[in-house]
């Protein structure tokens, strides 16, 4: 399984760059870790992992992608939908990540957990990570798009959000805690709650963003 390959790759015996390519509709697998494909590279500085969809209909259906202790990771060209919100985010950068690029992906909402998680949990959340770029992604009617930082002790720097399309989503575009973030050239269309949330001890540079029918 792809998770088995990643588990072996974490041991560091093989340093050849790894490219996992998905074609068509890829559903939940028994090999996943609590509903996620986990990219854990053990803080290796010599590992390179790409996760990419091939063609216009490559879909991660019913499971998420979790990145931790990783450097040099690229995730691209995937539609991600029907993620079990009890298990986690569509894509979650959990801790100790550097040089990660998530781009040209379509994010759809997850399963209904009620209340403020009626449309699922986070679409693309990041914490305790540096040198991260999220760009050219399309968020379709998502509830909570981008949480940057998990708590008051979570510090992240050099995080960039650019050229993302927030399409009738609700909030967190991104919501930032204890982080330095550059948000530019994003398109906010029909946002029902708020666009950019500059929260606890955050530094946000916002420029060139376009807001259409956005409440706050």
C-alpha positions in Angstrom: 0.0 0.0 0.0 1.1 3.6 -0.3 1.1 3.9 3.5 3.3 0.9 3.7 5.7 2.5 1.2 5.8 5.7 3.3 6.4 3.7 6.5 9.4 2.1 4.9 10.6 5.4 3.4 10.6 7.0 6.9 13.4 4.6 8.0 15.8 6.4 5.8 17.4 3.5 4.0 16.2 4.9 0.7 16.7 8.6 -0.3 15.6 8.5 -3.9 12.8 11.1 -4.3 9.4 9.4 -4.0 6.4 10.3 -6.2 3.0 8.9 -5.3 0.6 9.4 -8.2 -3.1 8.9 -8.0 -5.4 8.3 -11.0 -9.2 8.6 -10.8 -11.3 8.1 -7.7 -9.3 6.7 -4.8 -11.4 5.6 -1.8 -10.7 4.8 1.8 -8.1 2.1 2.4 -7.6 -0.2 5.4 -3.9 0.7 5.4 -4.5 4.3 6.5 -3.6 5.6 9.9 -6.8 6.8 11.7 -8.3 7.7 8.3 -5.3 9.5 7.0 -2.3 8.9 4.7 0.5 10.0 7.0 3.7 11.5 5.6 6.1 11.3 8.5 9.7 11.5 7.4 11.3 11.5 10.9 12.8 15.0 10.4 14.9 13.8 7.5 16.6 16.5 5.5 17.3 14.3 2.6 13.8 12.9 1.8 11.7 14.3 -1.0 8.0 13.3 -1.4 5.5 14.3 -4.0 1.8 13.4 -3.8 0.0 14.2 -7.0 -3.1 13.5 -9.0 -2.8 12.6 -12.6 -5.4 13.9 -15.0 -8.4 16.2 -14.3 -10.4 13.8 -12.1 -7.9 12.5 -9.5 -9.9 12.4 -6.3 -9.0 11.6 -2.6 -12.4 10.3 -1.5 -13.2 9.7 2.2 -9.7 10.1 3.6 -7.2 12.8 4.4 -3.5 13.5 4.2 -1.4 14.3 7.3 2.1 15.7 7.2 4.5 15.7 10.2 8.2 15.8 10.9 8.7 16.3 7.2 10.7 18.4 4.8 10.5 18.8 1.0 6.9 17.7 0.4 4.7 18.7 -2.4 0.9 17.9 -2.7 -0.8 18.9 -5.9 -3.6 18.4 -8.4 -6.0 16.5 -6.2 -9.7 16.9 -5.4 -10.2 16.0 -1.7 -13.8 15.2 -0.5 -16.0 13.4 2.0 -13.2 13.3 4.7 -14.4 11.8 8.0 -14.3 14.9 10.3 -14.0 12.7 13.4 -10.6 11.6 12.0 -9.2 15.0 11.0 -8.6 17.5 8.2 -8.6 17.2 4.5 -4.9 18.1 4.6 -3.2 18.8 7.9 0.4 19.9 8.5 0.7 18.8 12.0 4.1 19.7 13.4 7.8 20.1 12.6 7.4 20.6 8.9 9.5 22.7 6.6 9.4 23.4 2.8 5.9 22.1 2.1 3.9 23.2 -1.0 0.2 22.4 -1.4 -1.1 23.7 -4.7 -3.7 23.3 -7.4 -6.0 21.2 -5.2 -9.8 21.3 -4.9 -11.1 21.1 -1.3 -14.6 20.1 -0.6 -16.3 19.9 2.8 -16.2 16.9 5.1 -18.8 14.9 7.1 -21.3 16.7 9.3 -20.3 16.9 13.0 -23.0 19.4 13.8 -22.6 22.9 15.3 -19.7 24.8 14.0 -18.4 21.6 12.2 -21.5 21.1 10.1 -19.3 21.2 7.0 -16.5 19.2 8.7 -13.3 20.3 10.3 -10.3 22.0 8.7 -9.7 21.9 4.9 -6.0 22.8 4.9 -4.6 23.5 8.4 -1.0 24.2 9.4 0.7 24.3 12.8 4.3 24.4 14.1 5.7 24.6 10.6 8.0 27.0 8.6 8.5 27.9 4.9 5.1 26.7 3.8 3.2 27.8 0.7 -0.5 27.1 -0.1 -1.3 28.4 -3.5 -3.8 28.1 -6.5 -6.2 26.0 -4.4 -10.0 26.1 -4.7 -12.1 25.8 -1.6 -15.7 24.8 -2.5 -18.3 25.7 0.2 -15.9 24.7 3.0 -16.7 25.5 6.6 -13.2 26.1 8.1 -10.6 26.6 5.4 -7.2 27.4 6.9 -6.3 27.4 10.6 -2.7 28.7 10.9 -1.5 27.8 14.4 -3.2 25.5 17.0 -2.7 27.4 20.3 -0.9 30.3 22.0 2.5 28.5 22.1 2.5 27.4 18.4 4.9 29.6 16.5 5.2 29.4 12.7 7.1 31.7 10.3 7.4 32.3 6.6 3.9 31.0 5.7 2.4 32.1 2.4 -1.2 31.9 1.0 -1.5 33.2 -2.5 -3.9 32.8 -5.5 -6.4 30.7 -3.6 -10.1 30.9 -4.5 -12.4 30.8 -1.5 -15.7 30.0 -3.2 -18.7 30.5 -0.9 -16.8 29.1 2.1 -17.4 30.3 5.7 -14.3 31.3 7.6 -10.6 31.0 8.3 -9.0 32.3 5.1 -6.7 31.9 7.0 -7.2 32.4 10.8 -3.8 33.1 12.2 -2.4 32.6 15.7 1.2 33.3 16.8 2.5 33.2 13.2 4.0 35.4 10.5 1.9 35.0 7.4 1.8 36.7 3.9 -1.6 36.6 2.3 -1.8 38.0 -1.2 -3.7 37.8 -4.5 -6.5 35.6 -3.1 -10.1 35.7 -4.3 -12.9 35.7 -1.7 -16.3 35.1 -3.3 -19.5 34.8 -1.2 -17.8 34.3 2.1 -20.5 34.0 4.8 -18.5 34.8 7.9 -15.0 36.4 7.5 -12.1 36.5 5.3 -8.7 36.9 7.0 -8.6 36.5 10.8 -5.6 38.1 12.5 -5.9 36.5 16.0 -3.6 36.0 19.0 -0.1 37.5 18.5 -0.2 37.2 14.7 1.5 39.2 12.0 -0.3 39.2 8.7 0.7 41.0 5.6 -2.4 41.3 3.4 -2.1 42.7 -0.1 -3.8 42.4 -3.5 -6.7 40.3 -2.2 -10.2 40.7 -3.8 -13.3 40.5 -1.7 -16.7 40.0 -3.4 -19.9 39.6 -1.3 -17.8 38.8 1.8 -19.5 39.5 5.1 -16.4 40.6 7.1 
